[in-house]
Structure formats: C-alpha cells, structure tokens
Amino acid sequence: TAERSRLAERLRSAGYPPSVEQMTGLWETVRRLHWILQGHFGDEEDDLFLPAQTLLSGAQLAALDKQMSDFEAHWRSL
C-alpha cells in the first residue's frame, strides 16, 4: 500500500513531461512495487495453489476455475 501510494503521488506531482530526476524516482518506485507483487504472486502459487491441488477434488477445482473465469469476464466487460 505504501509503494502504491508513493507511486500515485509521484505520478501526480511529476507533470508532463517528467524530468529525468522524476523518471528515476518513478522507476525506482515501480521496481519496488514489482518486487512486492512478484513476492505476493509467488507466495500465492506456492502456498495456496499447490496445496489446493492435493486438498480439493477435481470437481471443486473445476468449480473454482469457472468462478475465476466468470469473475475475470465480468471485470473485462467494465
């Protein structure tokens, strides 16, 4: 949340076109945010999805897959 807020603030204050210094700050914030998100996705894949494959039945996984597809289709339609 802190990095996302920092990026939003830097984008608001950068103006157009941003200066080299502002671009450097934006790039560093984006890199930190990317690192945080990749850690989150990695944790999700390792700590959630892998155990789910052994804990849930094929029918349960298929139902979850359908729910996720419906969810994604809904958000793409907005």
N, C-alpha and C positions, 0 to 999 in steps of 0.2 A: 504494500500500500504506500509506503514511504517513497519508494522508487517511482511508482506510477504517478504520485503527486508531484514529485520533483520533476519528472519529465513533462507533465502538463504545465507546470509553472514555467519551466524553461521554454517550452513551445510558445506560451502566451507572451513571454517577455522578449523573445528573440526578434520579432519583427520580420520583415521580408525585404530583401534577402538577409539572412542571418550573417553575422560576422564570422570570421574564422574562429575566433575565441568561443563564440556561442555554439558553433558547429561542433567544436571539440568537446564542450560541456554536454551537448546533446548526445553526441556519440558515446561518451563515457556512461551516461545515464542509460542509454539504450542497451549498451553492453551489460551493465549490471542487471537490468530488468530481464534481459535474455538469459543470463546465468541463473537467476532466481526461477524463472519459468521452466527452464530445462531441468532444474533440480526437482521442481514440482512434478513435471510430467514423468521424469524417471522414477520418482517415488511412487507415483500412481501406477505405472506399468509394473514395477517390481513388487510393490506391497499390496496392491489391490487386484490387478488383473490376473497375475499368475496364481494367487491362491483361489480366486474365483473359479478358475478353470477346474480345480480339483474339488471345490466345495459345492458348486452348483451343477445341477443336471443339464443335459443338453437342451431340454425344453425351457428351463429357466434362462439359460444363456441366450437362446433364440428370442425369448420374450424381451429380454433386456436389449438385445440388438434392435429389435423392432421399435422399442420405445426410443432408443437413441436416434434411429433413422427418422422417426416421426418428429422428434424434438429438433433435429438439425433442419429438416424440411420446413418446419414452422418458422425458425429464425431466418432461414434464407429467403422466405417469402415476405418478410417485413421490409 
